[in-house]
């Protein structure tokens, strides 16, 4: 099959909806086989797989909680067992919990950090070990956030996890470069996804947000998927250690109301 990712296999975590779903479908449309990872919603994952196959790629479903190391190892193992290889890893699964700093519980801290940072760390480790042993190149693409760099009051756990992801990406770009494995972050701003449904329904909140975005609109999951495709394709072969902000200019114009 032709396409910019023909013959490649990609794992996309949290690909049942939103940005992960859009990336999986976009990769499939360019010839990739995709491993659709889900934790709870099988129906959403099946929808992603169906759309990926309709777009021209192959898709398999693997249930995995990325905060569980056995699950992350199985995710990589299934890519090899069912699809024969794995070239691209998209660490997209993420969660946020709102709380004033003094009200954050240990349970909430653990949930956010375990999924957003620990999960990406150890899934990348499992992915890299197989590539290293086979002497194969690879691509790691993390869905980070503008909040790897921009404050977000009442979301201290989320900011900590994404700040950690920024530094991890930079470190691994240097450490894994000699293996010809690139590592980059995509930092979305305000994207129209299920995680933002409540905010989008609040007219005053939405208007205040849009006033902060120079391009004057929220982003779409497809806006993010286009950058992921660039980083996964041959066009991004010499790109590593960078964060790509997909935010309509938000980070350059943000201020608290």
C-alpha positions, 0 to 999 in steps of 0.5 A, a space after each residue: 500500500 502507498 502512503 507516507 507511513 506505508 509498511 509502518 506499525 504504530 501504537 497510539 494510546 488512548 485512541 478511542 476518542 479525541 486526539 488519539 482517534 484522529 491520529 490513528 485514523 490519519 496514520 491509517 490513511 497514510 498506509 500504517 497499521 495501528 494498534 488501537 489502545 483503550 482502557 474502558 470504552 471498547 465501543 469507542 476503540 472499535 469505532 476508531 478501528 473501523 474508521 482506520 480500516 475504512 481510511 485504508 490501514 489495518 487496525 487491531 485492538 488491545 486493552 491496556 491501562 498504561 499505568 500498569 507495566 504488565 499492560 504496557 509490555 503487552 501492548 508492545 508484545 501484541 504489536 509484534 505478535 499480530 503485526 510483526 513489528 512496531 515503528 512508531 509510538 504515540 503516547 497520547 493517553 492522558 487525564 486531568 483532575 481539577 483541584 486547588 493545590 491545597 485540596 489535591 489528594 494523594 489518590 488524584 496525584 497518583 492517578 494523573 502522574 501514573 497515566 500521564 508520565 509513568 505510563 509514557 515512561 515505561 511504555 516508551 521503555 518497552 518500545 525502545 528495548 525491542 527496537 534496540 535489540 533488533 537494531 531498528 529505528 523508531 519514532 516516539 511522539 508524545 501528546 503533551 500540552 501547552 501546560 508543559 510550559 504554561 501555568 494552569 491554576 487548579 491543575 497542579 498535577 496535570 502541569 507537573 506531569 506535562 512538565 515532566 514529559 517535556 524534560 523526559 522528551 529532551 533527555 531521551 532525544 539525546 539518549 536515544 539519538 544514537 539508536 536513530 530513535 527520535 523523540 518529540 512532543 506535540 503540545 495542543 492548546 484548546 482542542 475540541 475534544 470530549 475532555 473540553 465538552 463542559 467548558 465548550 458548553 459554557 458560553 462565557 468561558 468559551 468566549 474568554 478562551 477564544 479571546 486569548 487565541 490569536 487564530 480565534 478558534 479552538 483546534 480540532 483533533 485533525 489539527 494535531 494529527 497533521 503534526 503527528 503525521 509529519 513527525 512520524 513520516 520521513 519528513 520528520 526524520 531529522 527532527 528530535 528533542 522539540 515541542 510543537 505547539 498546536 494552539 492557535 498562538 494561545 501560549 504567546 497570548 495567554 493571561 488569566 482573566 
